[in-house]
Amino acid sequence: MKTVLACGLALLVLAAALALIPAEAQSPRRGGGERIAVVAQAIEAFDPRDPARTVFGALKFRGGLVLTSSHRHFGGISALHVEPDGERFVAVTDKGRWLRGRIVYRDERPIAIADADIAPILGADGRPLSRRGWYDTESLAEDGGTFYVGIERVNEIVRLNFGRDGVKARAVPIAVPPAVKALPYNRGLECLAMAPRNGPLAGTLIAISERGLDERGNIQGFLIGGAGGAFALKRSEDFDVSDCTLAPRGRLLVLERRFTWLSGVAMRIRSIPLARVQPGALLDGVELMSADMAHQIDNMEGLAVHRAGDGQLVLTLVSDDNFSALQRTLLLQFTLAE
């Protein structure tokens, strides 16, 4: 009887203790991820000097958020994938972690992040990649539920069956050209995109380095699998590559950023016809937009595209705060006139 009473008392104490824990902290892991709370503050104007202005180059500002979280692993977002519904997203961070969540909208403007969780990216042995020094996960491409992640610190690319296993998926390295392995330290692959299955590059992973320069000072790019080969992206105005994505109608959109101690950070987006991406090519493209510290930007490192319910093509950008109190995690959205 005393044993029963003791067990009952222990259960009551445990229930009382759980009642004092915030609901967010009590939430179970969703498919292996740890739920986190993300606070969002609206960005009303992309150019604070002219709040009424919404058009910037070929893009129209749709809305933006400043994101914060008390979770110690939140931040360092380096690449982004947004699902076709425009709400669910998957991102990777510098420290080798997945960040998932849902963008909440009001009148087509992003207003919050819901259902967020975070988890380590696992290696083939089931241990976090970061434990073996494989971090600086900087690029992300999706292909029918399979994710490819570029790891800048070791110049590797891994493949994960995310559609089947979610954040429990295990990373399997894929073969990369020797030139990828030889990229300069901290200047590795920042752009990954899987070529469309119905095109001439079907089965080919398009990869572009941050600032791995060829003999002419242009940025090295690679075609991995499928067609194979190498190409270059024309470097100008000291911009480096920070991400890329494929847009409808056969376009490769390249996100670039520049930093100097004198002028601070700047960003640019170029649009390149996908048909020009082939072995030996020197790519250039039309500038869709550029912005500097006078605008609401930071270290912009992630770019994704989706089609909104009203038919508009939406570009979503995120920034990498480098886990620094001096930087911000931003989510920005623009529409692109077609």
KOLLUMBA-605830 format. One line per 2 residues: their letters; for each residue z, x, y of C-alpha. Coordinates in steps of 0.05 Angstrom, whole numbers, plus 5000, padded with zeros to 4 digits. Example, Ala and Ser with C-alpha at 12.3 -4.5 7.8 and 13.67 -1.06 7.14 Angstrom:
BEGIN
as	5156/5246/4910 ~ 5143/5273/4979
***
This chain:
BEGIN
mk	5000/5000/5000 ~ 5017/5056/5047
tv	4950/5088/5033 ~ 4914/5023/5050
la	4954/5015/5114 ~ 4940/5088/5133
cg	4866/5079/5122 ~ 4865/5015/5163
la	4903/5048/5219 ~ 4854/5106/5218
ll	4795/5059/5223 ~ 4826/5023/5282
vl	4838/5089/5318 ~ 4766/5109/5304
aa	4739/5043/5329 ~ 4780/5049/5393
al	4756/5120/5404 ~ 4683/5099/5395
al	4693/5043/5445 ~ 4710/5094/5497
ip	4645/5134/5485 ~ 4586/5113/5527
ae	4534/5073/5488 ~ 4481/5126/5502
aq	4523/5179/5468 ~ 4536/5133/5408
sp	4462/5120/5397 ~ 4437/5145/5330
rr	4381/5195/5325 ~ 4314/5160/5324
gg	4273/5194/5270 ~ 4312/5259/5280
ge	4314/5259/5357 ~ 4377/5258/5399
ri	4376/5202/5450 ~ 4384/5224/5522
av	4389/5188/5589 ~ 4336/5206/5641
va	4347/5185/5713 ~ 4285/5171/5754
qa	4279/5172/5830 ~ 4215/5143/5859
ie	4166/5185/5899 ~ 4137/5136/5949
af	4087/5182/5982 ~ 4050/5242/5955
dp	4042/5269/6026 ~ 4107/5257/6064
rd	4072/5275/6129 ~ 4027/5214/6121
pa	4061/5162/6076 ~ 4003/5113/6083
rt	3953/5162/6054 ~ 3937/5150/5980
vf	3870/5185/5969 ~ 3869/5260/5955
ga	3801/5287/5938 ~ 3772/5246/5882
lk	3841/5220/5861 ~ 3884/5162/5886
fr	3960/5168/5883 ~ 3989/5115/5838
gg	4063/5135/5840 ~ 4112/5187/5819
lv	4183/5202/5796 ~ 4234/5258/5803
lt	4267/5263/5735 ~ 4337/5289/5720
ss	4383/5288/5660 ~ 4452/5314/5645
hr	4429/5336/5576 ~ 4430/5412/5572
hf	4362/5417/5539 ~ 4325/5373/5588
gg	4273/5409/5631 ~ 4220/5462/5623
is	4166/5411/5607 ~ 4102/5450/5594
al	4052/5402/5562 ~ 4044/5327/5556
hv	4009/5275/5512 ~ 4008/5202/5535
ep	3990/5149/5483 ~ 3932/5101/5497
dg	3981/5047/5518 ~ 4000/5090/5578
er	4074/5082/5563 ~ 4095/5125/5504
fv	4091/5199/5512 ~ 4106/5264/5476
av	4119/5329/5512 ~ 4139/5400/5493
td	4186/5445/5531 ~ 4192/5520/5542
kg	4251/5524/5494 ~ 4212/5498/5434
rw	4233/5425/5437 ~ 4200/5357/5433
lr	4214/5306/5488 ~ 4193/5235/5474
gr	4201/5172/5516 ~ 4169/5112/5549
iv	4143/5106/5620 ~ 4166/5040/5651
yr	4120/5008/5703 ~ 4126/4957/5758
de	4061/4934/5790 ~ 4025/4993/5758
rp	4073/5044/5789 ~ 4119/5085/5744
ia	4192/5067/5759 ~ 4233/5095/5701
ia	4236/5132/5635 ~ 4265/5094/5576
da	4279/5107/5502 ~ 4280/5183/5513
di	4299/5231/5458 ~ 4296/5305/5447
ap	4293/5349/5385 ~ 4276/5420/5364
il	4206/5435/5340 ~ 4215/5455/5267
ga	4181/5513/5232 ~ 4152/5512/5161
dg	4221/5529/5134 ~ 4254/5469/5169
rp	4291/5513/5219 ~ 4278/5508/5294
ls	4220/5551/5316 ~ 4262/5579/5373
rr	4310/5612/5323 ~ 4256/5659/5301
gw	4236/5675/5373 ~ 4177/5627/5373
yd	4186/5592/5439 ~ 4149/5585/5505
te	4114/5526/5473 ~ 4063/5516/5529
sl	4004/5475/5504 ~ 3993/5412/5464
ae	3933/5376/5434 ~ 3930/5313/5392
dg	3880/5295/5338 ~ 3891/5230/5301
gt	3966/5239/5294 ~ 3963/5314/5284
fy	3991/5357/5340 ~ 3972/5429/5355
vg	4022/5469/5396 ~ 4007/5535/5429
ie	4065/5585/5430 ~ 4055/5634/5487
rv	4110/5683/5469 ~ 4077/5702/5403
ne	4005/5680/5416 ~ 4005/5632/5358
iv	3981/5560/5347 ~ 4017/5514/5298
rl	3995/5448/5268 ~ 4044/5390/5256
nf	4035/5322/5223 ~ 4071/5286/5279
gr	4040/5218/5264 ~ 4072/5218/5195
dg	4137/5256/5206 ~ 4152/5251/5280
vk	4200/5304/5306 ~ 4216/5323/5234
ar	4146/5349/5226 ~ 4142/5422/5205
av	4098/5472/5241 ~ 4044/5509/5201
pi	4009/5567/5236 ~ 3934/5564/5238
av	3886/5622/5240 ~ 3869/5646/5310
pp	3818/5699/5334 ~ 3844/5770/5343
av	3831/5763/5418 ~ 3883/5708/5422
ka	3935/5753/5390 ~ 3917/5807/5441
lp	3929/5763/5503 ~ 3976/5794/5554
yn	4051/5780/5550 ~ 4068/5713/5582
rg	3995/5699/5598 ~ 3977/5665/5533
le	3948/5597/5515 ~ 3965/5542/5565
cl	3908/5495/5549 ~ 3893/5462/5483
am	3845/5403/5471 ~ 3813/5378/5408
ap	3738/5365/5416 ~ 3714/5294/5401
rn	3697/5281/5328 ~ 3629/5252/5346
gp	3605/5311/5388 ~ 3573/5379/5375
la	3641/5414/5376 ~ 3673/5366/5326
gt	3732/5399/5290 ~ 3738/5452/5344
li	3801/5466/5383 ~ 3787/5486/5455
ai	3838/5537/5480 ~ 3844/5571/5548
se	3894/5624/5567 ~ 3937/5624/5629
rg	3912/5690/5656 ~ 3882/5730/5599
ld	3825/5760/5638 ~ 3759/5788/5613
er	3724/5849/5640 ~ 3696/5809/5698
gn	3763/5780/5719 ~ 3751/5711/5690
iq	3799/5672/5646 ~ 3788/5677/5571
gf	3776/5615/5529 ~ 3767/5605/5455
li	3735/5557/5406 ~ 3779/5555/5345
gg	3755/5527/5279 ~ 3690/5487/5276
ag	3639/5522/5320 ~ 3682/5583/5335
ga	3668/5634/5390 ~ 3693/5651/5459
fa	3677/5632/5531 ~ 3706/5644/5600
lk	3730/5601/5658 ~ 3713/5626/5727
rs	3777/5646/5763 ~ 3780/5634/5838
ed	3831/5633/5894 ~ 3883/5665/5848
fd	3894/5601/5808 ~ 3917/5607/5736
vs	3909/5554/5681 ~ 3969/5512/5664
dc	3940/5455/5621 ~ 3878/5415/5605
tl	3857/5349/5574 ~ 3794/5313/5554
ap	3771/5254/5595 ~ 3720/5200/5578
rg	3647/5212/5590 ~ 3650/5282/5565
rl	3694/5319/5614 ~ 3745/5374/5607
lv	3798/5369/5661 ~ 3833/5434/5676
le	3900/5437/5712 ~ 3913/5501/5750
rr	3971/5528/5791 ~ 3983/5585/5839
ft	4047/5616/5864 ~ 4060/5667/5918
wl	4126/5684/5951 ~ 4093/5673/6019
sg	4060/5605/6008 ~ 4099/5578/5949
va	4066/5536/5894 ~ 3998/5502/5895
mr	3959/5461/5844 ~ 3886/5444/5830
ir	3848/5401/5780 ~ 3776/5418/5761
si	3728/5375/5721 ~ 3679/5411/5674
pl	3624/5378/5633 ~ 3644/5385/5560
ar	3571/5399/5542 ~ 3578/5466/5577
vq	3635/5489/5533 ~ 3600/5534/5483
pg	3603/5606/5459 ~ 3587/5656/5513
al	3590/5606/5571 ~ 3621/5619/5639
ld	3651/5553/5660 ~ 3663/5526/5729
gv	3672/5456/5753 ~ 3680/5406/5809
el	3748/5406/5843 ~ 3779/5337/5838
ms	3840/5352/5879 ~ 3884/5408/5906
ad	3953/5406/5936 ~ 4007/5453/5963
ma	4079/5453/5984 ~ 4065/5401/6038
hq	4056/5352/5981 ~ 4103/5326/5928
id	4089/5379/5876 ~ 4126/5433/5838
nm	4105/5479/5781 ~ 4055/5429/5752
eg	4043/5447/5679 ~ 4025/5384/5640
la	3965/5338/5644 ~ 3946/5276/5604
vh	3896/5219/5611 ~ 3897/5146/5590
ra	3860/5082/5606 ~ 3902/5030/5641
gd	3899/4956/5625 ~ 3857/4944/5687
gq	3806/4995/5664 ~ 3826/5050/5711
lv	3829/5122/5686 ~ 3900/5148/5698
lt	3919/5221/5702 ~ 3993/5237/5689
lv	4020/5304/5710 ~ 4089/5335/5696
sd	4122/5397/5724 ~ 4162/5452/5691
dn	4227/5465/5728 ~ 4240/5529/5689
fs	4311/5502/5680 ~ 4324/5523/5752
al	4366/5485/5802 ~ 4315/5505/5855
qr	4258/5467/5821 ~ 4245/5396/5801
tl	4218/5358/5742 ~ 4164/5312/5770
ll	4120/5259/5738 ~ 4059/5242/5781
qf	4004/5192/5767 ~ 3935/5187/5799
tl	3873/5145/5784 ~ 3804/5176/5781
ae	3744/5138/5805 ~ 3688/5140/5754
***
